[in-house]
Amino acid sequence: MDKPVDEPLHLTRIDPERNMARFYLLSLQPTLFGDVSLLRNWGRIGTGGRTKIDTYDEAEAASAACDRLERSKRRRGYR
């Protein structure tokens, strides 16, 4: 683990008019084999939501994917 693990990014999107209350969580975690996993968790606020894990060989690739997802979610209204 050359690079310290970043703090998780927690985004929410709340629109009472559409009865929408969603969350999106992005986190970079090291694996036991020296890779870096991008952990994504999303769903309705108040539920456990769904989880997806993508593993990358390099921390830079995982960080770039995380940044790309963050920009995409912020364009869709997550704050």
C-alpha positions in Angstrom: 0.0 0.0 0.0 2.0 2.9 -1.3 -0.9 5.3 -1.4 -3.2 6.0 1.6 -6.8 5.0 1.1 -9.0 8.0 0.5 -12.1 8.9 2.5 -15.3 7.5 1.0 -17.3 10.0 -1.1 -21.0 10.0 -0.1 -23.4 11.7 -2.6 -27.2 12.2 -2.2 -29.9 13.2 -4.6 -33.2 14.3 -3.0 -36.2 15.6 -4.9 -39.4 15.6 -2.8 -41.6 16.5 -5.9 -40.5 13.2 -7.5 -40.4 11.2 -4.3 -36.7 10.7 -4.9 -34.2 10.1 -2.1 -31.1 8.4 -3.4 -27.5 7.9 -2.2 -24.3 6.9 -4.0 -21.1 5.9 -2.2 -17.7 5.7 -3.8 -14.6 4.3 -2.0 -11.1 3.1 -2.9 -9.9 0.1 -0.9 -6.7 -1.9 -1.2 -6.9 -5.7 -1.8 -4.8 -8.4 -0.3 -2.9 -8.8 -3.6 -1.7 -5.2 -4.0 -4.5 -4.2 -6.3 -7.0 -1.4 -5.7 -10.8 -1.9 -5.6 -13.4 0.7 -6.4 -16.3 0.0 -4.2 -19.7 1.5 -5.3 -22.8 1.4 -3.2 -26.1 3.0 -4.3 -29.8 2.9 -3.6 -32.7 4.6 -1.9 -31.8 6.4 1.4 -32.7 4.2 4.3 -32.0 0.9 2.5 -28.8 -1.1 2.2 -28.7 -0.5 -1.5 -26.7 -2.4 -4.1 -22.9 -2.9 -4.2 -20.5 -3.4 -7.0 -16.7 -3.8 -6.8 -14.3 -3.2 -9.7 -10.7 -4.1 -9.2 -7.8 -2.3 -10.9 -4.1 -3.2 -11.1 -3.0 0.4 -10.6 -4.2 3.0 -8.1 -4.1 5.6 -10.8 -6.6 3.7 -12.9 -8.9 3.2 -9.9 -8.7 6.8 -9.0 -9.5 7.9 -12.6 -12.5 5.6 -12.7 -13.7 7.0 -9.3 -13.3 10.6 -10.6 -15.2 9.7 -13.8 -18.1 8.3 -11.8 -18.2 11.3 -9.5 -18.4 13.7 -12.4 -21.2 11.6 -13.9 -23.2 11.5 -10.7 -22.8 15.2 -10.1 -24.0 16.0 -13.6 -27.1 14.0 -12.8 -27.8 16.1 -9.7 -26.1 14.3 -6.8 -24.5 16.6 -4.2 
